[in-house]
Amino acid sequence: MAQYSDYTYQQMYQLLEELHDKYNREDFIEADPISIPHSFTDNKDREIAGFLAATIAWGNRKAIVRSARRMMEYMDFAPYDFVMGATEKDLDTLRSYVHRTFNGEDFVDFVRALQGVCHRFGTVGNMFETLYCQLGDMAAVLSVARREFFSVCHNTHCEKHFSSIDKGAACKRLNMYLRWFVRRDNRGVDFGTWSTIPMSALYLPLDLHSGNMGRELGLLTRRQNDWKATVEITETLKRFCAEDPVKYDFALFGAGINSK
């Protein structure tokens, strides 16, 4: 973990806060996958839409948003009702979908898994909140949530689209999804509806851009973007905002994609 003199610490804190003010704002929503859950008003729809949008959130952001909107079209723009009431005929309509390596069969398996989660917990949010209340540690939650999710019959191909913390994955997309629904501020970006999970429990959604920017700023020393790196950069950011370290996610990501 980086060491800072008092002067360097103040410089870094000021920079992170400036980047936070620049990027964590509503006009950043439209081009980001979070725009998909923002297109719904009911929280049950937002949770399903957000989960699926986060699942395919790798690569070009424009393509991600476009593909996630197609997902919602396949689900008649009523994701929660579709998940809960999908018949085999309804599921068959999903099989023509494809986004990179996430294909129609994966889509079917994820809808079935989400249906199972909602039958057992009521909503996706209730699953994460219940597990956090039981375990008190988000890393443990990510591990158990994956087992809960895949407790229904599914093809093994789809498992790679739900990152395994037990295998050391950075879990970027899952951490991003958790950020959307746990973080609470007045910026209008994150929803903050899962109030039983503290913001301090979240981990940074570490990806190529935030990882590179973190290293450039001396916030991260580990070269691999894996779970150990996720823990390291989150712990470093806690030195600047212990109660809400992930507030700097948009700051590092935005600065990373605009670094040139």
N, C-alpha and C positions, 0 to 999 in steps of 0.2 A: 504494500500500500504506500502511496506517495506521502512524503513528509513535506510540510510547508512551514516556512517562517511566518511570523505574524503578518508581515507585509505581503508575502506571496498569497497567503490565505485570503486576505482582504481583496486582493486583485482577482483571484479566482472566484470568490463569492460574488463580487460585483459583475464579473463576466457571465457567470451562470444565471444570475438574476436578470441581466439584460437580455440574454438569449431566451430565457423563460418568458419575459414580457413580449419579446418579438414573435415567438412561435406559438405559445399556448393561448391562442385566441380563435374566435369563431370563424374568421375568414380562412383558417387553415383546414377546416372541416371538409369542405367540398371535395378536395383532391385526395383525401385520406380515407382508408377503409372505415373509419368511424362514421363516415357519412351514411353508411348503410343502416345501422341501427337508429341513427338520427332521423331517418325518413319515416319512422314509426312513432306513435305516441303511447301505445300500450307497452308497459314494461316487459310483459311476457313475450311480445313480438320482438322487442329490442334485444332481449337476451338470446333468443334463437337466432335472429338475424346477425347479431354481433358475433356469436360463436362461429357461425358458418363463414362470415366474412373474415374473421381472424384466422380461421383454419386455412384459407387459401391465400393468406397475406404474405406471399414472398415473391420477389421479382419486381417488375414494373408496377408502380402504384396505379397508373391509369388503367392498366390491364386488370389489376386486382379489383378495382372499383367496378369496372365494366362487367367482369365475370360474376362478381357478387350480386350485382343488380339482376343479372340473368338468373341467378339462383332464386332470387325473390320472385321473379316472373314465373319460374317453374312452380313455385309454391303459391301462386295466385295472390301474391302480395299479402298473404295472411299466414306467416310462418308458424306461429304457435298452433293455430287451428289445423294447419296442414299436418304438422308433426303429430298432433294428438288424434287426428281422424283419418290418417292416410290408409287407404286400402291397398291391396296388392296392385290393383289397376292404377291407382295414383302413383305408387312407387315405380311402376313400369315407365311412366312418363319421364322420370328423372334419369333414365339410363342413357339418354342421348347427350347428357351434359358432359362437358370436359373443360377443365382448366389445368393446363400443364399436366402434372402427373395425378391430379385429383380427377378421377373419372366418374361416370354415372353410377357404377357399382359402389364406389366409395360414398357417393352422395346418398344412395339408398341405405347403406350401412350406417351412415351418420344420422340419418333421420330416424332409423330404428333405434339407435343408441340414445338419441335425444328423447325419443318417446319413452324409453325405459327409464331414463333419469327423471322425466317429468311424472311418470306414474309412481315412482318410488319417493320422490322428494317434493313434488308439486311443480317446481320450476328449476331451471338450471341454477339460478341464484341461490335458491334454498339449499341445493346440494353443496355449493361452495361455502355458504355461511354455516351450514350444519357441520361440515367437516372441520372448518376452522374452529368452531366452538368446541369440538371434541378434541382436536389435536393441538391447537394453539400455535401452529407453525406452518407457514405457507409452503415450504418445501415438502413437508409431509402431506399437506393437502393435495399438491400436484401429483404426488405418487398415488395416493388412494383414489383421487378423482379419476385418474386414468383407468384404474382397475374397475371402478364403478361404471364408467362409460362403456367399457368393452365387456361387461358382464352378460350382455345379450349375444345371441348368435350373430357372427359376422365373418367376413372374409379377412384373412390376415393382411391382405394388401393395404387395407385402409388404416392399419395401425400406425403406419409411418407418418400419418397426418395428425397424430396427437402425440406430441413430443414426450419422450420418456426421460424424466429426471433421474430415474434409477440407472439409466445408461449414460448419464452425464450431459444430456442435451441442455442447451441454453434456455430452452422453453420460451423463446421470444414471443411467439404468437399467443401462448397461454398467458404470459405475464402482461402482454398488451391488452388482452381481453379483460383480465382482472383489473388492470388500471382503469379501463373505461367505466367499470361499474362500482369500483371502490372509491376512487379519488373524488373528493368533494372540495370545490372551490367556486368562485364566482365568475369563472371564465366562460362557462357555457359549452365547454368541449366534453369533458368527462361527465358521466351521469351521477355518480355517487349514490346509487340507490341501495348498495349492500352495506348498510350502516354498521353491522356487527363486526365487520372486518376493519381493523385500523389501517390507515394509510401507511403507517410505519412498517407494516408487515409485508408490504409489496416489494417485489424485485424489479429492477430495471428490465424492460424488454430489449435485451441486447441483440443488435443486428450488425451488419457490416458497417453501416454509416455511424451509428452511435459508438460502436467499438473503435473504429478508426479515429473518431473525434476524441473519444475518451483517452486513447493512447497519446494523441497529439497534445492534449491538454495535461497529460501526466496523471489522469484519474485512474488509469488502468495500466498494469504492467504485463499481465498475462497475454501471450500472443494469440492463443486460441479463443474463439468465441464459443465457449462451452459453459457448463454450469458454474465451474470454479471462477470463471471470469465474470459471470453474472453476479455472483456473491461479492467478489472483490470490488467491482465498480459501484455496486449498491452500498456497500459498507463505506466506501470513500465518500459517496454523495450524502450519506447520513451525517457526515461531519459538517456539511453545509446546511442541511435541513433534516434533522433527525426524525421529525414527526411526519415528513412527507418527501422522502428522497426521490421518489419517482416523478415529482413535479418537473424534474429536469429532463425527462424523456424527450419531449418535443424539442427542447433546447439543443440537446446533443444530436438528435436525428435531423432536425432542420438545418443546423449548422453543418452537419456532415454532408448532406446532399447538396448544400450550397457552398461547400468549402473552396471550390475553385474560384 
